[in-house]
Amino acid sequence: MPHRRVKARRLGCHSTLVRRRRQAVALPLSNKVPKAVRSPDSLHQGHVMSQHQTPGRGRFGAGPASLALASALALTACVAPPRVSEAPRPVQPQPSAAGAPVDRAFGLPSTGPIIAGFDGQRNKGVDFAGKRGDPVVAAGDGRVVYAGAGLRGYGNLVIVKHDDVYLTAYAHNDALLVREGEAVAQGQTIGRMGSTDADRVKLHFEVRRKGVSVDPNPYLYQAPTAFQPAAPAAKAPAAKPPATSEGPTTGSGFAVTDKYLVTNAHVVNGCKSINVDDRGVAKVRAIDKTNDLALLETVSQPGVARLRDGRLRQGEPVTVLGFPFAGILGDGPQVTAGNVTALSGMGSDTRFIQISAAVQPGNSGGPVLDQSGNVIGVVVSKLGLKFAAVTGDLPQNLNFAISLDALRGFLNANGVKYGSAPMGRALSTADVADVAKPFTNLVRCSN
C-alpha cells in the first residue's frame, strides 16, 4: 500500500473522532450491507481503506509528515475538509422533509429526471435516470473518502465528505473518475452513470447530515419535485480543485519468481516509473483491477516466495510483512502477527480473507504468510476511515487480504510458473519473518 508522510491538519482531529465513535451513521443503501461491529474502545475511522499514502501530502486530507506524530499516524487518520477560496453560498435555513435544518446547498449531481424519491426507509436518497456514461458530478466541494465497489447494493460508489456535518454518496456508477483522498470541486465529473448492482441505469444520490439520511431535494439548486423531470442545472463556473503536490508513493510486493513480483494494482496505478528496492526499475507486465493485483518484472534476483498448498483454516496464525509508513517507521520491513478471522471478505466475497494482523498505509501488496512462511494471501486493505464515514464506528482488527485462490488464478492466467509447498513445521513469528525478508520488497511509484 503506497505510503505518504502525513500529519493531522488540526490538533482537535482525534478528539472529534472519539466524540463520534458512538454515532450510528450507517449508510446502507441495501439491507444486505453487513452491520458494523461495535467496539467500546473503537476510534472514528471509515470503510475499507486502501493502504497507501504519499510522502509530502496525506492521502486522506493530511499535510506534511512529522516524526513526532508517527505513532499517532499508525493509529488513526483524519479527513479535513478542503479549503475553498470562494465565499460560501448563502442558504436560508428551512426544515427538510426529515426535520433537519437546510443549512447549506448542493448542486444537482445529474441533469436527468428523478425516478425514485426519498422515503427514509427503502430509499434513503433520490434516483436520477439517464444514459449509460452520462456524467455524475460532485454536488459540492469536498474530499473523496471512498471510491470503490466494496458495499453490496451500491455498485461502484463514491462518497464525498464536504465538512464535519455533510457527506454525499453517488452509487451505481459505470466508471469512477476520482480516487480516495482526492479533493473535488462542485460540478467536477467524478463518475459515469451506470447500472452496477442495480436493475437499470441510474444514479442513486444521498445526502447525510451528521450521519443521518435526509431528503436531498431541499438541499439541491433547482431541486425538482420528486418523480418529476428535472430541468438541466444552469452550470456555474466550477472552482478548480485545490492544487496538490503529488510525490512518490510506496507500497509492498513479493517475488513469486526470480524476476516477477506481485503487488496491488492500486499501488502502481498511474505510475510514471516504478522502482523496487534491491531489484531496480520494474515494468508492469499484467494488471487485474477487479482483484487489485499487479505483476511486475524486474532484474533477476534470488529470494522467491512459495505459495501454500492445502486448505486454509479459520483461526490459523498468520504473519504479515511489509513497509508501512516507509521513511517514518524505519527503512526495513515491519512484522505483525494475527489470525485468519474469516475465509471471505465483506458480503461473503470469497476473493478475500479477513485477518487480525495489523496493517497500515504502505502494507498494500505485501505477503500474508502461514506458520511455515508460505504465502496465503496479499494484503489489500483494512477497515479504516471510510467505514466510520458510513457507520460512525471502527471495528478493531478487521483487515483484508486477497485470497490464495485469486492470486493463483492471476498468476496462472499470465503464465507465471510459481513454487508451491505444503505447510511444514510451525515456526516462530521471528523465524517466519526471516524466511520472508529475502523475497519481500519496498515498491516505489513516481507519479
Buried (B, 14 or more C-beta within 10 A) or exposed (E): BBBBBBBBBEEEBBEEBBEBBEBEBBBBBEEEBEEBBBBEEBBBBBBBBBBBBBBBBBBBBBBEBBEEBBEBBBEBBBBBBBEBEEEEEEBEEEEBBBEBEBBBBBBBBBBBBBBBBBEEEEBBBBBBBBEEEBBBBBBBBBBBBBBBBBBBBBBBBBBBBBBEBBBBBBBBBBEBBBBBBBBBBBBBBBBBBBBBBBEEBBBBBBBBBBBBBBBBBBBBBEBBEBEEEBEEBEEEEBBEBBEBEEBBBBBBBBBBBEBBBBBBBBBBBEBEEBBBBEBEEBEBBBBBEEBBBBBBBBEEBEBBBBBBEEEBEEEBBBBBBBBBBBBBBEEEBBBBBBBBBBBBBBBEBEBBBBBBBBBBBBBBBBBBBBBBBBBBBBBBBBBBBBBBBBBBBBBBBBBBBBBBEBBBBBBEEBEBEBEEBEBEEEBEBEBBBEBBBBBBBBBBBEB
